Amino acid sequence: MLVAGGGPAGCTTAAAMAQLGLRTLLADAGQDRRKQLAGELLHPIGVEELTAFGFSEVLRSGGAPIIGFAVVDGEKTALLPYAPGNRGLGIEHHALVTPLLDVLEKRGDVEVRRRSRVALVSDGPDGVEVTLSREGQSERVRTRMLVAADGRASPLRRSLGIAEQHVRLSTMIGVMVEASALPHAGRGHLFIGGPAPVLAYPISDSQARVMVDLPLGSSPERVRTEQEILSGVPEPLRQAILVALQREAPLVASNDTRIMDQVYKGHVVLVGDAAGCCHPLSASGMASAVRDARVLHRVMAEASNDVPRALAAYARARRPANRTRIALASSLYEAFSSDAGEMAALRSGLFRYWERSPTGLRISMSLLSTRETRMSVMAREYARVVAHGLLALGAGGVRAVQGPRRAMHAGALLVASALPHLRTAMAGVVEDRILALPAPHVPAADEPLAPSRASASRS
Ligand SMILES: Cc1cc2nc3c(=O)[nH]c(=O)nc-3n(C[C@H](O)[C@H](O)[C@H](O)COP(=O)(O)OP(=O)(O)OC[C@H]3O[C@@H](n4cnc5c(N)ncnc54)[C@H](O)[C@@H]3O)c2cc1C
């Protein structure tokens, strides 16, 4: 097996393949993760999978335990808990990801090639041919299966010609502040009272990362010059962000949604961000990446390492969780970044629902953290929030929408805006049901074809 990419997806997939006893080589092009604004909050499911794949020493090496999320909208706060006993981890991106490669190298069951770039040459019936390039030298390698874990821009995916739906959403800037500036210790924070969400979470005992979502292509300077941008962030955090921006150049990243037409082609399979990504407000990218490794591990074991069969099963198995995750992040991002009256009503509906339902708080956290992956649950919760939004409008409880006429108008728009999300969700529910049916039998490469009725009756 050859794994291209040494991020969370590549390292866990390489560990998973090695656990199956497969000879595995991981090549990573290498990037300075200290300069990268990327995943730093790992949900409990990610912690559990990294532990199961043998990376527990990385998880113990630092960071801060996370017990759930706090969603803050002005004076209203909802505390969303992980399930009892579950713990996530907030940790600086490079402190989590760089040691994953070190662990693989130290263990010795995966051959690690650093600063090596993989390029596809050809894919034939018996496997894939690639070039491995490093410092001007290159060599050809043949492999039974190539795992493209090369990130969201995935050069390998592009060279396969796999089509994608790509929506560029926004620009994110990130700074470091003191963890004590966060209102709720040990929680990921979503501040949604401003023009777009601000995310924050502790990444050590003393430090927290804050990420501010800005319109595409904005300069970080806007945060200092446009007061409105931090209007949803309470003091003293607001002041801490402004001080940090004076002290240091922020890290910058773009936020995108990418949905792939296929997650495998021939003997090449996409995992992690290469297979799809969404806005990071649910902090689900790394949990999803390690889940891909788990799914690939399972299907390879079940298909006795028959690559075409395993990859068809992988595509079926990973689809429901990823579709739910991306649909949830997209609908929440729309709700949290729009100043339209109907979206204000949806936000009021969320808080109204959470105030009345401790179970709702728990299920929302479960969906955000990808523990709950069923589209039917997301559709049900979304419909409940819309209903609460309509009730809030009816009771005059949406500050941005005053007067019965405007409330009726916003109510109609809220229902209309919910329909596409509910339609996607319902299509997902139907698809989940179909995917839950037993998989059609795909014959193994060396399995004799069953005789057709005609040939059977002839013989
Ligand atoms: C602003 C922001 C905040 C985020 N916050 C969170 C969060 O809090 N929690 C969370 O879970 N997720 C978060 N994410 C998402 C998370 O960072 C990604 O989901 C995760 O890093 C994906 O891991 P990956 O291994 O698929 O890809 P990457 O981490 O991108 O790794 C890809 C690797 O492939 C290598 N590579 C590229 N091309 C080649 C090649 N041809 N050959 C060999 N190697 C190659 C690269 O050098 C790199 O090392 C965030 C993302 C952004 C943008």
The ligand as an SDF file (V2000), in Angstrom:
LIG
                    3D

 53 58  0  0  0  0  0  0  0  0999 V2000
   -9.3170   27.2600    9.4930 C   0  0  0  0  0  0  0  0  0  0  0  0
   -9.5350   25.7990    9.7280 C   0  0  0  0  0  0  0  0  0  0  0  0
   -9.8270   25.3410   11.0020 C   0  0  0  0  0  0  0  0  0  0  0  0
  -10.0440   23.9880   11.2170 C   0  0  0  0  0  0  0  0  0  0  0  0
  -10.3660   23.5600   12.4760 N   0  0  0  0  0  0  0  0  0  0  0  0
  -10.6080   22.2560   12.6890 C   0  0  0  0  0  0  0  0  0  0  0  0
  -10.8630   21.7720   14.0000 C   0  0  0  0  0  0  0  0  0  0  0  0
  -10.8630   22.5160   14.9750 O   0  0  0  0  0  0  0  0  0  0  0  0
  -11.0920   20.4380   14.1580 N   0  0  0  0  0  0  0  0  0  0  0  0
  -11.0480   19.5690   13.1030 C   0  0  0  0  0  0  0  0  0  0  0  0
  -11.2610   18.3710   13.3040 O   0  0  0  0  0  0  0  0  0  0  0  0
  -10.7640   19.9980   11.8630 N   0  0  0  0  0  0  0  0  0  0  0  0
  -10.5350   21.3050   11.6310 C   0  0  0  0  0  0  0  0  0  0  0  0
  -10.1860   21.7240   10.3830 N   0  0  0  0  0  0  0  0  0  0  0  0
  -10.0770   20.7270    9.3060 C   0  0  0  0  0  0  0  0  0  0  0  0
   -8.7750   19.9190    9.4420 C   0  0  0  0  0  0  0  0  0  0  0  0
   -7.6500   20.7630    9.4770 O   0  0  0  0  0  0  0  0  0  0  0  0
   -8.6660   18.9690    8.2670 C   0  0  0  0  0  0  0  0  0  0  0  0
   -9.8760   18.2530    8.1540 O   0  0  0  0  0  0  0  0  0  0  0  0
   -7.5200   17.9720    8.4300 C   0  0  0  0  0  0  0  0  0  0  0  0
   -6.2880   18.6270    8.5520 O   0  0  0  0  0  0  0  0  0  0  0  0
   -7.5130   17.0600    7.2070 C   0  0  0  0  0  0  0  0  0  0  0  0
   -6.4580   16.1620    7.3150 O   0  0  0  0  0  0  0  0  0  0  0  0
   -5.8620   15.4620    6.0120 P   0  0  0  0  0  0  0  0  0  0  0  0
   -4.8460   14.5200    6.5130 O   0  0  0  0  0  0  0  0  0  0  0  0
   -6.9570   14.9840    5.1580 O   0  0  0  0  0  0  0  0  0  0  0  0
   -5.1570   16.6430    5.1680 O   0  0  0  0  0  0  0  0  0  0  0  0
   -3.9690   17.6220    5.5300 P   0  0  0  0  0  0  0  0  0  0  0  0
   -3.9100   17.8720    6.9830 O   0  0  0  0  0  0  0  0  0  0  0  0
   -4.1470   18.7960    4.6260 O   0  0  0  0  0  0  0  0  0  0  0  0
   -2.6430   16.8470    5.1190 O   0  0  0  0  0  0  0  0  0  0  0  0
   -2.3320   16.5840    3.7690 C   0  0  0  0  0  0  0  0  0  0  0  0
   -0.8650   16.1930    3.6790 C   0  0  0  0  0  0  0  0  0  0  0  0
   -0.6140   15.7250    2.3610 O   0  0  0  0  0  0  0  0  0  0  0  0
    0.6560   16.1980    1.9410 C   0  0  0  0  0  0  0  0  0  0  0  0
    0.6610   16.1620    0.4730 N   0  0  0  0  0  0  0  0  0  0  0  0
    0.0280   16.9780   -0.3940 C   0  0  0  0  0  0  0  0  0  0  0  0
    0.2580   16.5800   -1.6530 N   0  0  0  0  0  0  0  0  0  0  0  0
    1.0440   15.4800   -1.5830 C   0  0  0  0  0  0  0  0  0  0  0  0
    1.6160   14.6060   -2.5480 C   0  0  0  0  0  0  0  0  0  0  0  0
    1.4000   14.7560   -3.8540 N   0  0  0  0  0  0  0  0  0  0  0  0
    2.3910   13.5820   -2.1210 N   0  0  0  0  0  0  0  0  0  0  0  0
    2.6130   13.3830   -0.7970 C   0  0  0  0  0  0  0  0  0  0  0  0
    2.0950   14.1880    0.1510 N   0  0  0  0  0  0  0  0  0  0  0  0
    1.3130   15.2120   -0.2330 C   0  0  0  0  0  0  0  0  0  0  0  0
    0.7620   17.5750    2.5570 C   0  0  0  0  0  0  0  0  0  0  0  0
    2.1120   17.9750    2.6630 O   0  0  0  0  0  0  0  0  0  0  0  0
    0.1110   17.3280    3.9210 C   0  0  0  0  0  0  0  0  0  0  0  0
    1.0760   16.9320    4.8680 O   0  0  0  0  0  0  0  0  0  0  0  0
   -9.9620   23.0760   10.1390 C   0  0  0  0  0  0  0  0  0  0  0  0
   -9.6640   23.5380    8.8560 C   0  0  0  0  0  0  0  0  0  0  0  0
   -9.4560   24.8830    8.6460 C   0  0  0  0  0  0  0  0  0  0  0  0
   -9.1400   25.3690    7.2580 C   0  0  0  0  0  0  0  0  0  0  0  0
  1  2  1  0
  2  3  1  0
  2 52  2  0
  3  4  2  0
  4  5  1  0
  4 50  1  0
  5  6  2  0
  6  7  1  0
  6 13  1  0
  7  8  2  0
  7  9  1  0
  9 10  1  0
 10 11  2  0
 10 12  1  0
 12 13  2  0
 13 14  1  0
 14 15  1  0
 14 50  1  0
 15 16  1  0
 16 17  1  0
 16 18  1  0
 18 19  1  0
 18 20  1  0
 20 21  1  0
 20 22  1  0
 22 23  1  0
 23 24  1  0
 24 25  2  0
 24 26  1  0
 24 27  1  0
 27 28  1  0
 28 29  2  0
 28 30  1  0
 28 31  1  0
 31 32  1  0
 32 33  1  0
 33 34  1  0
 33 48  1  0
 34 35  1  0
 35 36  1  0
 35 46  1  0
 36 37  1  0
 36 45  1  0
 37 38  2  0
 38 39  1  0
 39 40  1  0
 39 45  2  0
 40 41  1  0
 40 42  2  0
 42 43  1  0
 43 44  2  0
 44 45  1  0
 46 47  1  0
 46 48  1  0
 48 49  1  0
 50 51  2  0
 51 52  1  0
 52 53  1  0
M  END
$$$$
